[in-house]
């Protein structure tokens, strides 16, 4: 959890055997709808205030509402530290609640460890309350838990039915939180106007102690009991990133930057870089709630004093280690990023059955524009979604490789998959499937790798009931402005073409399963009439089949017959048991967007492995009814194997074969049969009988594309 890290308190004379006391800092985000009493409650909780707290700005005072992030704090005795002087510190981040200030809330949410959600006792979940809940629940992974405060209960308890109404409110809240990370969070009634019933004269307000106990209980046990565990959470050498929310001048001291450390550590007298101003300055002072310190670490709020910085040119942004000292800080201006994104959905009202309805911004189209926020900066970005189908098929979210991966085109963010059952898709109603997005900014933006990015629709009006939060994610890759690196995602669409099986080759017995299979066949009409199929040798095709059946995939080995007949031979190394004359073959391929060659990509189509086979020469069933009309026993006939030889070789792959037929036989009756030509030490090649030749039982044979034979080679024909 960011922010749960120990900070040594400077001690004037620490002894070698006495460990330094520590401050365990927890950033508590106070979120809720406008006028729910957030700032007043924050004032009741806090004993430490910063330069930006309790609506100190003139405009906030004049308008009577929080317009910016406010920071205050409270230190309590550490509940479990063995060092008596150690402290548990809550840093309260008071976020504005007005609809127009969602951008400010987004900026503040990324530094929060624990949520304190403030509800009006009568209205409970108002539009901005639901947005804040969605922000904490789904967008900010850094927020691990929270407490729900029903504020202003003095107004509720003053009614005759106050206690009953309060109990009903708690039941309603539980239903709303049922499918969120806050389903087990404490729900605490509080009031800044009522004294604590147990100590009416002590100054403590109603419910405050229960509220602080609830916040303490959200912190992981190890983080409270074992300081070594806390120290291990600080990754050595991690880039220093400091999110600046205010900048002002102090005469005689310098320029003060206030903000929160998101990662790494900064020590006094070290140098930091302000990338927006392209300057590097030495740190002259560090304070935490007006107390001088020697360092600031991940999760802590601090004020950093620099000299030689014009505060008029800088208000919010980033500070980081100088580029020459830290080449991996990621603080470069980028014009685009790739993010692993998840759509934000909002818990709606409960149905009569107790189920919770969910809603969001609606359909998110690829190529749509969104407000994109990183830290305190927000720009316009054009968003292209991809990867939903590949991630669903088993691709690991962190295995993205833009140089080698290819992705099915997505016209929208995929909310659910068409081939999933209704019950299977139900889980996506409040947890949409993850996918990637390529986001192009309308202006360069400082975006560290691994930082949280939030997409929203801030243009939606107050009358629109949709949640304005659209998606969130983690920055995975940069598109740099100056170094020429561009993000190019390979997008493809799936295509297919069908053709007809004209006839099968010799059926053979497949060795491993003893099934009769065709290992070659003749097909036609894959492309238009007159297409020379020689240029498509190697194209892969599959036999049409049902979903779940083993795929039977072969490849075009050559042309067959005349070009205008548009026929070609297909070889199936693994055999096909489903192929039949008149059936379909299907060519699956991908068309890539932006491919000027308009090529058909079949890299993902794999031909089956070579299967063992043998000729079918076993005895088969034959015979029938005898001449006398009585039933006779069926006679068994053996397959006949004839042999001949190549007499001469003609043009266009045609050879003349002799000795296969007797002079009295009509060779035309055998046209279309397949045979095998095999010379001594040569690989078998196949051919088809296409015509007779002369009157001596000779025939013409058309050899398959690329088939090589010589005069004298042996010819084998199997007749069943």
C-alpha positions in Angstrom: 0.0 0.0 0.0 1.5 3.3 -1.0 2.1 5.5 1.9 2.6 2.8 4.6 6.3 3.5 5.1 8.3 4.4 8.1 9.9 7.8 8.4 12.7 8.2 11.0 12.0 11.1 13.4 15.3 13.0 13.9 16.5 12.4 17.4 19.1 14.7 19.1 21.0 11.9 20.7 19.9 8.4 19.7 21.7 5.6 21.6 23.3 2.8 19.6 21.0 0.2 21.1 17.7 2.2 21.0 15.8 2.0 17.7 14.6 5.3 16.3 10.8 5.9 16.7 8.9 5.9 13.5 5.9 7.5 11.9 3.7 5.2 9.9 1.9 7.4 7.5 -1.6 6.6 6.0 -3.1 8.8 3.3 -6.9 8.9 3.9 -9.0 10.2 1.0 -12.1 12.1 2.1 -14.6 11.7 -0.8 -18.3 12.4 -1.3 -21.0 14.5 -2.9 -20.9 18.3 -2.6 -22.4 19.6 0.7 -22.1 16.2 2.4 -19.9 17.9 5.1 -16.5 16.6 4.1 -14.4 19.6 5.1 -16.2 20.2 8.4 -15.7 16.5 9.3 -12.0 16.8 8.3 -11.6 19.8 10.6 -13.1 17.7 13.5 -10.5 14.9 12.8 -7.4 16.9 12.1 -4.8 18.3 14.5 -2.2 19.1 11.9 -2.9 21.4 9.0 -0.9 22.3 5.9 -0.7 25.4 3.7 -3.5 23.9 1.6 -6.3 22.8 4.0 -9.8 23.6 5.2 -10.7 25.7 2.2 -8.2 28.4 2.9 -8.3 29.9 -0.6 -10.3 33.1 -1.1 -12.5 31.6 -3.8 -13.4 28.6 -1.6 -14.4 30.9 1.2 -16.5 33.2 -1.1 -18.3 30.3 -2.7 -18.7 28.2 0.5 -17.4 25.0 -1.0 -14.2 23.0 -1.5 -12.6 23.9 -4.9 -9.2 22.2 -4.5 -7.5 19.4 -2.7 -7.0 20.1 1.0 -4.4 18.4 3.3 -4.5 18.0 7.0 -3.3 15.4 9.5 -3.6 13.6 12.8 -1.0 11.7 14.8 -2.0 8.9 17.2 0.0 6.6 19.4 1.1 3.7 17.4 -1.3 0.8 18.2 1.3 -1.9 18.2 4.9 -0.6 17.9 7.3 -1.7 20.6 8.7 1.9 20.6 6.5 4.1 22.9 7.2 7.3 21.0 6.2 5.9 17.6 3.2 7.4 15.9 0.4 6.4 13.5 -0.2 9.4 11.2 -3.3 9.9 9.1 -2.9 12.4 6.3 -6.4 13.5 5.2 -6.8 14.4 1.6 -10.0 16.4 1.4 -11.3 16.2 -2.2 -14.0 18.5 -3.7 -17.4 17.0 -4.3 -18.9 19.2 -7.1 -19.5 17.6 -10.4 -17.4 20.1 -12.3 -14.3 19.3 -10.2 -14.1 15.6 -11.0 -10.7 16.2 -12.7 -9.3 17.5 -9.3 -10.7 14.4 -7.5 -9.0 12.1 -10.1 -5.7 13.8 -9.4 -6.1 13.4 -5.6 -7.3 9.8 -5.8 -4.0 8.4 -7.0 -2.2 9.2 -3.7 -4.8 7.7 -1.4 -4.3 4.5 0.7 -7.6 4.4 2.5 -11.1 5.7 1.6 -13.3 7.7 3.9 -16.6 8.0 2.0 -18.9 10.6 3.4 -22.7 10.2 2.9 -25.6 12.5 3.5 -27.9 10.8 5.9 -31.0 11.5 3.8 -29.7 11.2 0.2 -27.0 8.6 0.7 -25.7 7.7 -2.8 -25.9 10.8 -4.9 -24.4 11.0 -8.4 -20.9 12.2 -7.3 -21.0 9.8 -4.4 -21.3 6.9 -6.9 -18.5 8.3 -9.0 -16.3 8.6 -6.0 -17.1 5.0 -5.0 -16.3 3.7 -8.5 -13.1 5.7 -8.5 -12.0 4.1 -5.2 -13.3 0.6 -5.9 -12.2 0.0 -9.5 -9.8 2.7 -10.6 -7.4 3.1 -7.7 -5.7 -0.2 -6.9 -3.7 1.7 -4.3 -6.8 2.0 -2.2 -7.1 -1.2 -0.2 -10.0 -0.5 2.2 -12.1 2.2 3.7 -14.7 3.4 6.1 -18.2 4.7 5.3 -19.3 7.7 7.3 -23.0 8.7 7.6 -22.5 12.4 8.3 -24.8 14.9 9.8 -26.7 12.2 11.8 -27.7 15.0 14.2 -30.3 16.0 11.6 -31.5 12.4 11.4 -31.6 11.5 15.1 -33.6 14.7 15.9 -36.6 13.0 14.2 -39.0 10.7 16.0 -38.1 7.8 13.6 -34.4 8.7 13.6 -33.0 5.5 14.9 -35.2 3.4 12.6 -34.2 5.6 9.6 -30.5 5.2 10.5 -30.8 1.4 10.6 -32.5 1.4 7.2 -29.8 3.6 5.8 -27.1 1.1 6.9 -29.0 -1.8 5.3 -29.2 0.2 2.0 -25.5 1.0 2.1 -24.6 -2.6 2.6 -26.6 -3.6 -0.5 -24.8 -1.0 -2.5 -21.3 -2.1 -1.3 -22.1 -5.8 -1.8 -19.9 -6.4 -4.9 -17.2 -3.8 -4.1 -13.9 -4.1 -2.2 -15.7 -2.1 0.6 -18.4 -4.7 1.3 -17.0 -5.4 4.8 -16.0 -1.8 5.6 -17.2 -0.2 8.8 -20.2 2.1 8.6 -20.0 4.8 11.2 -22.6 7.4 12.0 -20.9 10.7 12.8 -21.7 14.4 13.5 -19.5 17.4 13.9 -22.4 19.2 15.7 -23.1 16.6 18.4 -20.8 15.8 21.4 -19.7 12.3 22.1 -22.5 10.7 24.3 -19.8 9.0 26.5 -18.0 12.3 27.2 -20.3 15.3 26.5 -18.0 17.9 28.0 -14.7 16.6 26.6 -14.9 18.3 23.2 -15.0 15.0 21.3 -17.6 14.9 18.5 -20.2 12.2 17.9 -18.7 9.0 16.3 -15.2 10.4 15.8 -13.5 7.7 18.0 -15.4 4.9 16.1 -14.3 6.5 12.9 -10.6 6.5 13.8 -10.9 3.0 15.1 -12.4 2.0 11.8 -9.6 3.6 9.8 -7.0 1.9 11.9 -8.6 -1.5 11.4 -8.3 -1.1 7.6 -4.5 -1.1 7.8 -2.8 -4.5 7.2 -1.7 -6.1 10.4 1.9 -6.6 9.3 2.1 -2.9 8.5 1.3 -2.1 12.1 3.3 -4.7 13.9 6.5 -5.2 12.0 8.5 -2.2 10.9 10.9 -4.4 8.9 7.9 -5.4 6.7 7.3 -1.7 6.0 10.9 -1.1 5.1 10.9 -4.0 2.6 8.0 -2.3 0.8 10.3 0.5 -0.3 11.9 -0.8 -3.5 15.6 0.2 -3.5 16.6 2.3 -6.5 13.0 2.9 -7.6 12.6 6.2 -9.4 11.7 9.2 -7.3 8.3 10.6 -8.5 6.7 13.5 -6.6 3.2 14.7 -7.5 3.1 18.5 -7.0 -0.3 20.0 -6.1 0.7 23.5 -5.0 3.6 25.9 -5.6 4.2 29.3 -3.9 6.9 31.7 -2.9 8.2 32.5 0.6 10.2 35.6 0.7 13.7 35.0 2.0 13.4 31.2 1.7 12.6 30.3 -1.9 9.9 28.5 -3.8 7.9 25.8 -2.0 6.5 22.7 -3.7 3.9 20.8 -1.8 2.8 17.4 -2.8 3.0 13.6 -2.3 5.8 11.2 -3.0 4.5 8.4 -5.3 7.7 6.4 -5.4 11.3 6.4 -4.3 13.0 8.6 -1.7 14.5 12.1 -1.8 17.0 13.3 0.7 18.0 16.8 1.8 20.6 18.5 -0.4 20.0 16.2 -3.3 19.0 17.5 -6.7 15.6 17.1 -8.4 14.3 17.9 -11.8 11.2 19.8 -12.8 10.6 18.4 -16.3 7.9 21.0 -17.3 10.4 23.8 -16.7 13.4 21.7 -17.9 15.5 22.7 -14.9 17.3 20.9 -12.1 17.6 22.4 -8.6 19.1 21.4 -5.3 16.8 20.7 -2.3 17.3 23.3 0.4 14.7 22.1 2.8 12.0 19.4 3.5 9.0 19.8 5.9 6.2 17.5 6.8 3.3 19.4 8.4 5.6 22.2 9.3 8.2 19.9 10.9 11.7 19.9 9.4 12.8 16.5 8.0 15.8 15.1 6.2 14.0 13.0 3.6 10.6 12.2 2.0 9.6 8.6 1.0 6.8 6.9 -0.9 3.4 7.7 0.3 4.4 10.7 2.4 3.2 14.3 2.0 5.9 17.0 2.2 6.9 20.5 1.3 10.2 20.9 -0.7 12.0 24.2 -0.7 14.0 25.2 -3.8 15.7 28.4 -4.9 15.8 30.0 -8.3 12.3 28.8 -9.4 9.7 31.2 -10.6 6.5 30.1 -8.9 4.4 32.1 -11.3 5.4 29.7 -14.1 4.5 26.5 -12.3 1.5 25.3 -10.2 1.1 21.6 -10.6 3.0 18.8 -12.1 5.9 16.4 -11.4 9.3 16.4 -9.7 11.8 13.6 -10.2 15.4 12.6 -10.1 17.6 14.4 -12.7 17.7 12.5 -16.0 21.5 12.3 -15.9 21.2 10.5 -12.6 18.1 8.3 -13.4 17.6 7.3 -17.0 14.6 5.1 -16.0 12.6 7.8 -14.2 10.1 7.8 -17.1 9.6 11.6 -16.9 9.6 12.2 -20.6 7.1 14.0 -22.7 5.1 11.5 -24.7 2.5 11.7 -27.4 0.9 8.3 -26.9 0.8 5.3 -24.6 -0.3 1.7 -24.5 -2.4 0.9 -21.4 -3.9 -2.2 -19.9 -7.5 -1.0 -19.4 -10.6 -2.0 -17.7 -14.0 -0.3 -18.1 -15.5 1.4 -15.0 -19.0 0.4 -14.1 -21.1 1.8 -11.3 -23.3 0.0 -8.7 -26.8 1.2 -9.3 -30.0 0.7 -7.3 -30.9 -2.6 -5.8 -33.7 -4.6 -7.3 -36.6 -6.2 -5.4 -34.6 -9.5 -5.2 -31.6 -7.7 -3.7 -29.5 -7.8 -6.8 -27.5 -4.7 -7.7 -27.7 -3.2 -11.2 -24.6 -1.9 -12.9 -24.0 0.9 -15.4 -21.3 2.9 -17.0 -20.7 5.3 -19.9 -22.2 2.9 -22.3 -20.6 1.6 -25.5 -16.9 2.7 -25.8 -16.0 2.9 -29.5 -12.4 2.6 -30.8 -11.3 5.9 -32.2 -13.5 7.8 -29.7 -12.1 10.7 -27.7 -11.9 10.9 -23.9 -10.4 13.1 -21.2 -7.3 11.3 -20.1 -5.7 12.1 -16.7 -2.3 11.2 -15.4 -1.5 12.7 -12.0 -2.9 16.2 -12.0 -2.8 16.7 -15.7 -5.7 16.1 -18.1 -5.6 16.1 -21.9 -7.8 14.8 -24.7 -6.9 11.4 -26.1 -8.1 9.3 -29.0 -8.5 5.7 -27.8 -8.2 2.4 -29.8 -9.1 -0.8 -27.9 -7.5 -4.2 -28.7 -6.5 -7.5 -27.2 -9.8 -8.6 -25.6 -10.0 -11.9 -27.5 -6.3 -12.7 -27.2 -6.3 -12.1 -23.4 -9.5 -14.3 -23.1 -7.7 -17.0 -25.1 -4.9 -17.1 -22.4 -2.5 -14.4 -23.2 -0.9 -13.0 -20.1 -1.6 -9.3 -19.6 2.0 -8.4 -19.0 3.3 -10.4 -22.1 2.5 -7.6 -24.6 5.1 -7.5 -27.4 4.1 -4.9 -30.0 7.0 -6.0 -32.3 5.6 -9.6 -32.7 2.0 -9.7 -31.4 -1.1 -9.3 -33.7 -4.6 -8.5 -32.5 -8.1 -8.9 -33.9 -9.7 -5.6 -34.8 -12.0 -4.2 -32.1 -14.6 -1.6 -33.1 -15.5 -1.2 -29.4 -14.4 -2.1 -25.9 -15.7 -5.7 -25.5 -18.1 -5.7 -22.6 -19.0 -9.4 -23.1 -18.3 -12.2 -25.5 -21.0 -13.4 -27.9 -20.3 -17.1 -27.5 -20.5 -17.0 -23.7 -23.6 -18.1 -21.9 -25.7 -15.6 -20.0 -24.5 -16.9 -16.6 -20.9 -16.7 -17.7 -21.3 -13.1 -19.0 -23.0 -12.1 -15.7 -19.6 -11.8 -14.1 -18.7 -9.1 -16.6 -21.7 -6.9 -15.5 -19.6 -5.5 -12.7 -16.1 -6.7 -13.8 -15.6 -6.2 -17.5 -12.9 -8.2 -19.3 -9.5 -6.7 -19.4 -8.0 -5.5 -22.7 -5.4 -3.0 -24.0 -5.8 0.5 -25.4 -3.5 2.6 -27.6 -4.1 6.2 -26.6 -2.9 9.2 -28.8 -2.8 12.5 -26.9 -3.8 15.8 -28.5 -0.7 17.3 -26.8 2.5 15.8 -25.3 2.1 14.7 -21.7 4.5 13.6 -18.9 3.5 10.0 -18.2 5.7 7.7 -16.2 5.6 4.0 -17.1 3.5 2.0 -14.6 1.6 5.2 -13.6 -2.2 5.1 -13.3 -4.2 6.5 -16.3 -7.9 7.4 -16.1 -10.2 8.0 -19.0 -13.4 10.0 -18.5 -16.2 11.9 -20.2 -16.0 15.2 -18.5 -18.2 16.7 -21.3 -21.3 14.9 -20.0 -23.8 17.3 -18.5 -25.3 17.3 -15.0 -28.5 16.0 -16.5 -26.8 12.9 -17.9 -27.2 10.0 -15.4 -24.2 8.1 -16.7 -21.0 7.8 -14.6 -18.4 10.0 -16.3 -15.5 7.7 -15.4 -15.0 5.5 -18.5 -11.9 3.4 -18.0 -8.7 3.1 -16.0 -5.4 1.3 -16.5 -1.6 1.1 -16.1 0.8 2.7 -18.6 2.8 -0.1 -20.2 4.6 1.6 -23.1 5.5 5.0 -24.4 5.3 6.7 -27.8 8.2 9.2 -27.6 8.0 12.7 -29.1 11.7 13.3 -29.9 13.3 9.9 -30.3 11.1 8.8 -33.2 9.7 5.8 -31.4 6.1 5.1 -32.6 3.5 2.7 -31.3 2.2 0.5 -34.1 -0.3 -2.1 -33.2 -0.8 -4.9 -35.8 -4.6 -5.0 -36.2 -6.2 -7.7 -38.4 -9.6 -8.9 -39.5 -10.4 -12.6 -39.9 -11.5 -13.6 -43.5 -12.3 -16.9 -45.2 -13.0 -18.2 -48.7 -14.7 -21.5 -49.7 -14.1 -23.9 -52.6 -15.6 -27.2 -53.7 -14.0 -30.7 -53.5 -14.1 -32.1 -57.0 -12.9 -35.7 -56.2 -10.8 -37.6 -53.7 -7.5 -39.3 -54.3 -6.7 -42.8 -53.2 -8.3 -43.6 -49.8 -5.8 -45.2 -47.4 -5.7 -46.6 -43.9 -4.4 -44.1 -41.4 -2.0 -46.0 -39.1 -2.6 -44.4 -35.7 -6.4 -44.7 -35.6 -7.1 -47.3 -38.4 -9.5 -44.9 -40.1 -10.0 -44.6 -43.8 -8.7 -41.2 -44.9 -8.0 -39.2 -48.0 -4.4 -37.8 -48.1 -4.9 -35.9 -51.3 -7.8 -34.6 -53.4 -8.7 -32.3 -56.3 -10.6 -29.0 -55.6 -11.8 -26.2 -57.7 -13.2 -22.6 -57.7 -11.2 -21.1 -54.9 -10.7 -18.0 -57.0 -12.1 -16.6 -60.2 -12.2 -18.5 -63.5 -8.8 -18.5 -65.2 -6.8 -17.9 -62.1 -3.4 -19.7 -62.3 -3.3 -21.6 -59.1 0.5 -22.2 -59.4 1.0 -18.9 -57.7 -1.0 -20.1 -54.7 1.0 -23.3 -54.0 1.3 -23.6 -50.2 -2.0 -22.0 -49.4 -3.6 -23.9 -46.5 -7.2 -25.1 -46.4 -9.3 -27.0 -43.9 -12.2 -29.4 -44.4 -15.5 -28.1 -43.2 -16.5 -29.5 -39.9 -18.5 -29.0 -36.7 -17.3 -26.9 -33.7 -15.1 -29.1 -31.5 -14.1 -31.5 -34.2 -10.4 -32.0 -34.9 -9.3 -29.7 -37.6 -8.1 -31.3 -40.8 -5.8 -28.9 -42.6 -3.9 -29.4 -45.9 -2.1 -27.3 -48.4 -2.3 -26.6 -52.2 0.5 -28.7 -53.8 0.0 -27.7 -57.4 -2.4 -27.1 -60.3 -4.5 -29.8 -62.0 -5.8 -29.9 -65.5 -6.2 -26.8 -67.7 -5.8 -23.3 -66.2 -9.3 -22.3 -67.2 -10.8 -25.3 -65.3 -9.4 -23.6 -62.1 -8.6 -27.0 -60.4 -5.8 -27.7 -58.1 -4.5 -30.5 -55.9 -4.6 -30.4 -52.1 -2.4 -32.6 -49.9 -3.4 -33.6 -46.3 -0.3 -34.8 -44.5 -2.4 -36.0 -41.6 -5.2 -37.3 -43.7 -8.9 -36.3 -43.8 -11.8 -38.6 -42.8 -14.4 -35.9 -43.5 -13.5 -34.9 -47.0 -16.0 -36.0 -49.7 -16.7 -35.1 -53.3 -19.0 -32.1 -53.4 -18.0 -31.0 -49.9 -16.3 -27.7 -49.0 -12.8 -26.7 -48.2 -12.3 -23.4 -46.4 -9.3 -21.1 -46.6 -8.9 -19.0 -43.3 -6.6 -16.0 -43.4 -6.0 -12.6 -41.9 -6.0 -9.2 -43.5 -3.9 -6.6 -41.7 -4.9 -3.0 -41.6 -2.4 -0.8 -43.4 -0.9 -3.6 -45.5 -0.4 -2.1 -48.9 0.3 -5.5 -50.4 -3.2 -6.6 -49.5 -1.8 -10.0 -48.6 -3.6 -13.0 -47.1 -1.7 -14.0 -43.9 -2.0 -17.6 -42.7 0.8 -17.6 -40.1 -1.6 -18.9 -37.5 -2.9 -21.8 -39.6 -0.9 -25.0 -38.9 -1.0 -28.0 -41.2 -1.4 -31.3 -39.5 1.6 -33.5 -38.8 2.4 -36.3 -41.3 0.5 -39.4 -40.4 1.5 -43.0 -41.2 -0.7 -44.8 -43.8 -1.0 -48.0 -45.7 -2.9 -49.1 -48.9 -6.2 -50.8 -48.4 -5.5 -54.3 -49.8 -7.6 -56.3 -47.3 -10.5 -58.5 -48.5 -13.7 -56.5 -48.9 -17.4 -57.4 -49.2 -18.7 -58.2 -52.7 -21.0 -60.4 -54.6 -24.8 -60.4 -54.5 -27.7 -62.5 -55.7 -26.9 -65.5 -57.9 -28.1 -66.1 -61.5 -30.6 -68.6 -60.3 -32.4 -66.1 -58.2 -31.6 -67.9 -54.9 -29.5 -66.2 -52.2 -25.8 -67.1 -52.4 -23.0 -66.5 -50.0 -21.4 -63.2 -50.6 -18.1 -63.6 -52.3 -15.0 -61.8 -51.1 -13.0 -60.0 -53.7 -9.4 -58.8 -53.2 -8.1 -55.5 -54.4 -6.1 -55.7 -57.6 -2.8 -54.0 -57.8 -1.5 -53.4 -61.3 2.0 -52.3 -62.3 3.4 -50.6 -65.4 6.1 -48.3 -66.4 6.8 -44.8 -67.8 7.4 -45.1 -71.5 7.9 -41.5 -72.5 7.6 -38.0 -71.0 5.6 -35.4 -72.9 5.1 -31.6 -72.3 3.0 -30.0 -69.5 3.7 -32.7 -67.0 2.0 -35.5 -69.0 3.7 -38.9 -69.3 2.8 -42.0 -71.3 2.4 -45.2 -69.2 2.5 -48.7 -70.6 1.5 -52.2 -69.4 -1.3 -51.1 -67.0 -4.1 -52.3 -69.3 -4.8 -55.1 -71.7 -5.2 -54.2 -75.3 -8.9 -55.3 -75.1 -9.7 -52.9 -72.2 -11.2 -49.5 -72.8 -8.8 -47.0 -71.1 -11.6 -44.4 -71.0 -13.3 -46.4 -68.2 -10.3 -45.7 -66.0 -9.9 -42.0 -66.6 -9.8 -40.0 -63.3 -8.2 -42.8 -61.3 -5.1 -41.9 -59.3 -1.9 -43.8 -59.5 1.6 -43.6 -58.1 4.9 -43.3 -59.9 8.0 -44.5 -58.1 11.5 -44.8 -59.4 14.4 -46.5 -57.7 15.4 -44.5 -54.6 12.9 -41.7 -55.5 10.0 -40.3 -53.5 6.5 -41.3 -54.7 4.7 -38.8 -56.9 1.1 -39.0 -57.9 -0.7 -38.6 -61.2 -4.2 -39.0 -62.7 -5.1 -41.0 -65.8 -6.5 -38.4 -68.2 -6.8 -40.3 -71.5 -5.8 -43.4 -73.5 -2.8 -43.4 -75.8 -2.8 -45.5 -79.0 -4.3 -49.0 -79.2 -1.9 -51.0 -77.1 -3.4 -50.4 -73.6 -1.3 -47.4 -73.0 -2.6 -44.2 -71.2 -1.7 -40.6 -70.6 -1.1 -39.5 -67.0 -1.1 -35.9 -65.7 1.5 -35.7 -62.9 0.9 -33.5 -59.9 2.6 -30.0 -59.8 6.3 -30.4 -59.2 6.2 -34.2 -59.6 9.4 -35.5 -61.3 9.7 -38.9 -62.9 11.8 -40.6 -65.5 11.4 -43.1 -68.3 11.4 -46.6 -66.8 10.0 -45.5 -63.4 7.5 -48.0 -61.9 3.8 -47.1 -62.0 1.3 -48.6 -59.5 -2.5 -48.6 -59.8 -4.8 -50.1 -57.2 -8.2 -51.3 -58.4 -10.9 -52.3 -55.8 
